[in-house]
Amino acid sequence: MRYISGGIALGAALALGGLATAATAAPATATPAPAATAAPAAASGFAPSELVLTFGYGTKAADASIQRAVTLGCSSTGVGSHPDAPGACDQLRAVGGKFDKVTKAPTTIACTKEWNPIVVTAQGVWEGRRVSYEHTFANPCAMTAGQGKVFNF
């Protein structure tokens, strides 16, 4: 069931990203001139980067109870339902889209050693490459201590 809902969310995010890209294209006219046709997405200068990010309680994404999910589109400055989409996109670009560098960043914040696992996931496309990422933190404090802006929603 979770895979179905994840697939639906991913499909919706990719469709919304396509609609957002289409909405920013040149305005439609009644009889477009041949030179006014929309250019392919690859010609826009940005490779497709559309993600669905989630977090939930559990040890693995397959058995986690999802608490929140957001969309993140980074083909330009950052769009989607993520509360800080531009900041999250900037952070991902800074690490070359390597989610391990985001979730495993060193921190000086001290957290308790309680075991209350929380798992974060990223599904979609990053700069034209398929992404399927999952990482489990020991507890919510460990998640917020070093994850930066990408999974801060």
Backbone hydrogen bonds, N-H to C=O, Kabsch-Sander energy under -0.5 kcal/mol:
donor,donor_aa,acceptor,acceptor_aa,energy
5,S,1,M,-2.4
6,G,2,R,-2.6
7,G,3,Y,-2.3
8,I,4,I,-2.4
9,A,5,S,-2.5
10,L,6,G,-2.5
11,G,7,G,-2.6
12,A,8,I,-2.5
13,A,9,A,-2.4
14,L,10,L,-2.6
15,A,11,G,-2.4
16,L,12,A,-2.8
17,G,13,A,-2.4
18,G,14,L,-2.0
19,L,15,A,-2.4
20,A,16,L,-2.7
21,T,17,G,-2.1
22,A,18,G,-2.4
23,A,19,L,-2.4
24,T,20,A,-1.2
25,A,22,A,-0.8
36,A,33,A,-1.8
37,T,34,P,-1.0
43,A,40,P,-1.3
44,S,41,A,-1.5
45,G,42,A,-0.9
50,E,125,V,-1.2
51,L,72,L,-2.9
52,V,123,Q,-2.7
53,L,51,L,-0.5
53,L,70,V,-2.7
54,T,121,T,-1.9
55,F,68,R,-1.9
56,G,119,V,-2.0
57,Y,65,S,-1.5
58,G,117,P,-1.7
63,D,60,K,-0.9
64,A,60,K,-0.7
64,A,61,A,-0.6
65,S,57,Y,-2.6
66,I,64,A,-0.9
67,Q,55,F,-2.6
68,R,55,F,-1.7
70,V,53,L,-2.6
72,L,51,L,-2.5
73,G,79,V,-3.2
74,C,49,S,-3.0
74,C,72,L,-0.5
79,V,73,G,-2.5
82,H,71,T,-1.6
85,A,82,H,-1.0
88,A,84,D,-2.6
89,C,85,A,-2.5
90,D,86,P,-2.4
91,Q,87,G,-2.2
92,L,88,A,-2.3
93,R,89,C,-2.6
94,A,90,D,-2.1
95,V,91,Q,-1.1
96,G,93,R,-1.4
97,G,92,L,-3.2
98,K,95,V,-1.1
99,F,97,G,-1.0
101,K,98,K,-1.0
102,V,98,K,-0.6
102,V,99,F,-1.0
103,T,99,F,-2.7
104,K,100,D,-2.3
105,A,102,V,-0.8
116,N,114,E,-0.8
116,N,138,A,-2.7
118,I,137,F,-1.9
119,V,56,G,-3.2
120,V,135,H,-2.9
121,T,54,T,-2.1
122,A,133,Y,-2.1
123,Q,52,V,-2.1
124,G,131,V,-2.0
125,V,50,E,-2.9
126,W,129,R,-3.1
128,G,48,P,-2.7
129,R,126,W,-1.9
131,V,124,G,-3.1
133,Y,122,A,-2.9
135,H,120,V,-2.2
137,F,118,I,-3.3
143,M,139,N,-1.6
144,T,140,P,-2.3
145,A,141,C,-1.8
146,G,142,A,-0.9
147,Q,143,M,-1.0
150,V,147,Q,-0.6
151,F,147,Q,-0.6
152,N,149,K,-1.1
153,F,151,F,-1.1
